[in-house]
Amino acid sequence: MNRTPIIAGNWKMFKTAKEAAAFVGEVKGKAEVEGVQSVICAPFTALPALVEAVKGTTLKVGAQNLHFEDNGAYTGEISGVMLNDLGVDFVIIGHSERRAYFAETDETVSKKVHAAFRHHLIPIVCVGEKLEEREAGQTKEVCRVQTEAAFDGLAATEAAQVVVAYEPIWAIGTGKSSTAEDANEVIGYIRSVIRDMFDDNTAQQVRIQYGGSVKPANIREYMSQPEIDGALVGGASLEPASYIALVEGAK
Ligand SMILES: O=C[C@H](O)COP(=O)(O)O
C-alpha cells in the first residue's frame, strides 16, 4: 500500500496571525514537495490568515482542537461547523497536552472524531503512553485502548482517512525521541488494532505518524521505517528552514 507521507507542524500556543502569514511566505514553494502532504496546525486566531496565505499552494491548514457539539452554550469553544466555514482541512484531536491539562478523555476524543467527520475535517488523532506506563510494559495496551476509542463507530471509509499520531508522552519536547525501531513496532501494533476493528485494506490505508522530538536531523531515520508515514512535529515546526527540511526529509 502506497500511503502519502504527511508532515504536520503543531504550533501549539505559538504565533500570531501576522506571524503565521509571514511563515507561509517563507515556506511556500519550498515546503511543497511532490508526494508529501504538508499541514500546518495553528492556534484558532491564526487560522483565517493561514487559510488565506496558503491559497494557491499545496499546503494544508489544521486546527489543534474542536468541540464535539456543533453549537451551543459552551463558552470559549470552537466547533467543526466553524472550522469548516473557515476552510480548515485537518484537526488534531486528543493531543496528550489536551488529555493532561484540559480533561480530554477517550470518550471526548471519540465524540470529536465523529464531529470532525460531520464537518469534512480530517482528524489527526494522538495516542501514546506516559513514561511510567512504558516502564510498566503497558505501551501497547495504552495505545490499543486509545486507538479503539478513537475509531469506535466509524464507517470503514471514514476510518481509512484518519491520521493517527503515535506520540510517546515522555518524548514530547524533551529531546528524548523514541528509537525509530521502537516507534515502528508500536505503530505496526496500532495498525493491527485498526485491522482487528475493520479489515486489512482499511488498516493499510490509515496513515500513522510518529511524534516526539522529531527534528530535521532524525526525520529520515523515522521515514525509513515501513510503518511510519510521517511526523507530528512541535518545536521543530516553528522555524521556516526547519519546517522545510522536515517536509523534504519525508520524501
Ligand atoms: O504535537 C507535537 C508533539 O507534541 C511533539 O512535540 P515536539 O516535536 O516539540 O517534541
The ligand as an SDF file (V2000), in Angstrom:
LIG
                    3D

 10  9  0  0  0  0  0  0  0  0999 V2000
    2.3790   17.5840   18.5160 O   0  0  0  0  0  0  0  0  0  0  0  0
    3.6040   17.5010   18.5560 C   0  0  0  0  0  0  0  0  0  0  0  0
    4.2630   16.8240   19.6440 C   0  0  0  0  0  0  0  0  0  0  0  0
    3.7090   17.1440   20.8690 O   0  0  0  0  0  0  0  0  0  0  0  0
    5.7470   16.8010   19.5880 C   0  0  0  0  0  0  0  0  0  0  0  0
    6.3170   17.9910   20.0680 O   0  0  0  0  0  0  0  0  0  0  0  0
    7.9060   18.1720   19.9120 P   0  0  0  0  0  0  0  0  0  0  0  0
    8.2010   17.9130   18.4600 O   0  0  0  0  0  0  0  0  0  0  0  0
    8.1640   19.5800   20.3370 O   0  0  0  0  0  0  0  0  0  0  0  0
    8.5520   17.1410   20.7860 O   0  0  0  0  0  0  0  0  0  0  0  0
  1  2  2  0
  2  3  1  0
  3  4  1  0
  3  5  1  0
  5  6  1  0
  6  7  1  0
  7  8  2  0
  7  9  1  0
  7 10  1  0
M  END
$$$$
